[in-house]
Amino acid sequence: ADPSNPRFVVGAMGPTNRTGSISPDVEDPTARNVDFDELVTAYYEQIVALMDGGCDILMVETIFDTLNAKAAVYAVG
């Protein structure tokens, strides 16, 4: 590696296989298969692994659920 030409590693966080704001059961719109704290924990584990691996930048990507995106951003903080 040439120190006069620095490079950065971007770590992508997400997506999960769960959605926080949409019910998995059409018969029960209040049902959820994951809660906000579980999502934050999942994203935080990704952050720790990416940072331990030498990541310079974190990127939240491929999230269609705004509650999941909020959990990812919250985990970064």
MARPADO-281364 format. One record per residue (C-alpha): residue in three letters; x, y, z. Coordinates in steps of 0.02 Angstrom, whole numbers, plus 32768, in hexadecimal, padded with zeros to 4 digits. Layout:
<atoms>
<atom aa="ALA" east="X" north="Y" up="Z"/>
...
</atoms>
This chain:
<atoms>
<atom aa="ALA" east="8000" north="8000" up="8000"/>
<atom aa="ASP" east="803B" north="80AD" up="7FD3"/>
<atom aa="PRO" east="8028" north="8123" up="806A"/>
<atom aa="SER" east="8020" north="81B9" up="7FF5"/>
<atom aa="ASN" east="7F80" north="8171" up="7FA9"/>
<atom aa="PRO" east="7F10" north="8145" up="803D"/>
<atom aa="ARG" east="7E7D" north="80D0" up="802B"/>
<atom aa="PHE" east="7DE5" north="80BD" up="8097"/>
<atom aa="VAL" east="7D7A" north="8026" up="80C1"/>
<atom aa="VAL" east="7CBD" north="803C" up="80C2"/>
<atom aa="GLY" east="7C59" north="7FC0" up="8128"/>
<atom aa="ALA" east="7BA4" north="7FA1" up="80F5"/>
<atom aa="MET" east="7B27" north="7F84" up="8181"/>
<atom aa="GLY" east="7A87" north="7F26" up="815E"/>
<atom aa="PRO" east="7A0F" north="7EED" up="812C"/>
<atom aa="THR" east="79C0" north="7E7A" up="81AC"/>
<atom aa="ASN" east="7941" north="7DF5" up="8181"/>
<atom aa="ARG" east="78C1" north="7E46" up="81F5"/>
<atom aa="THR" east="7859" north="7EE2" up="81E7"/>
<atom aa="GLY" east="782C" north="7F49" up="827F"/>
<atom aa="SER" east="7796" north="7FAA" up="8240"/>
<atom aa="ILE" east="7738" north="7F2E" up="81D3"/>
<atom aa="SER" east="76D6" north="7E9C" up="821A"/>
<atom aa="PRO" east="7705" north="7DEE" up="81DB"/>
<atom aa="ASP" east="7651" north="7DB9" up="81FC"/>
<atom aa="VAL" east="75C9" north="7E02" up="818C"/>
<atom aa="GLU" east="7547" north="7DCD" up="820C"/>
<atom aa="ASP" east="759B" north="7E30" up="8299"/>
<atom aa="PRO" east="75E0" north="7ED9" up="8263"/>
<atom aa="THR" east="7628" north="7EF7" up="8312"/>
<atom aa="ALA" east="7694" north="7E59" up="830F"/>
<atom aa="ARG" east="7750" north="7E6E" up="8300"/>
<atom aa="ASN" east="77DA" north="7DEB" up="82F3"/>
<atom aa="VAL" east="7862" north="7E62" up="8330"/>
<atom aa="ASP" east="786A" north="7EFC" up="839F"/>
<atom aa="PHE" east="78D2" north="7F9A" up="8395"/>
<atom aa="ASP" east="7951" north="7F62" up="8418"/>
<atom aa="GLU" east="7970" north="7EBF" up="83BC"/>
<atom aa="LEU" east="798F" north="7F1F" up="831C"/>
<atom aa="VAL" east="7A07" north="7F96" up="8374"/>
<atom aa="THR" east="7A66" north="7F01" up="83BB"/>
<atom aa="ALA" east="7A73" north="7EAF" up="830F"/>
<atom aa="TYR" east="7AB6" north="7F4E" up="82C0"/>
<atom aa="TYR" east="7B2C" north="7F6E" up="8351"/>
<atom aa="GLU" east="7B77" north="7EC0" up="833B"/>
<atom aa="GLN" east="7B95" north="7EE9" up="8284"/>
<atom aa="ILE" east="7BE7" north="7F8F" up="82B4"/>
<atom aa="VAL" east="7C5D" north="7F3C" up="8331"/>
<atom aa="ALA" east="7C91" north="7EB8" up="82B2"/>
<atom aa="LEU" east="7CAC" north="7F39" up="8228"/>
<atom aa="MET" east="7D12" north="7FAC" up="8299"/>
<atom aa="ASP" east="7D79" north="7F19" up="82DB"/>
<atom aa="GLY" east="7D9B" north="7EEC" up="8225"/>
<atom aa="GLY" east="7DE4" north="7F98" up="8203"/>
<atom aa="CYS" east="7D4F" north="7FF1" up="81B6"/>
<atom aa="ASP" east="7D64" north="80AD" up="81A0"/>
<atom aa="ILE" east="7CB2" north="80DB" up="816C"/>
<atom aa="LEU" east="7C0A" north="808E" up="819A"/>
<atom aa="MET" east="7B7E" north="808C" up="811A"/>
<atom aa="VAL" east="7AC9" north="805D" up="813E"/>
<atom aa="GLU" east="7A86" north="800B" up="80A1"/>
<atom aa="THR" east="79F4" north="7FAD" up="8052"/>
<atom aa="ILE" east="7974" north="7FD4" up="80D7"/>
<atom aa="PHE" east="78BE" north="7FE5" up="80A1"/>
<atom aa="ASP" east="787A" north="7FF9" up="8152"/>
<atom aa="THR" east="7893" north="80A2" up="81A5"/>
<atom aa="LEU" east="788F" north="8056" up="8255"/>
<atom aa="ASN" east="791F" north="7FE3" up="8223"/>
<atom aa="ALA" east="797E" north="8078" up="81DE"/>
<atom aa="LYS" east="795F" north="80D7" up="8280"/>
<atom aa="ALA" east="79A2" north="8042" up="82E4"/>
<atom aa="ALA" east="7A3F" north="803B" up="8278"/>
<atom aa="VAL" east="7A63" north="80F4" up="828D"/>
<atom aa="TYR" east="7A3E" north="80E8" up="8348"/>
<atom aa="ALA" east="7ABA" north="8058" up="8357"/>
<atom aa="VAL" east="7B43" north="80C2" up="8308"/>
<atom aa="GLY" east="7B2D" north="8149" up="838D"/>
</atoms>
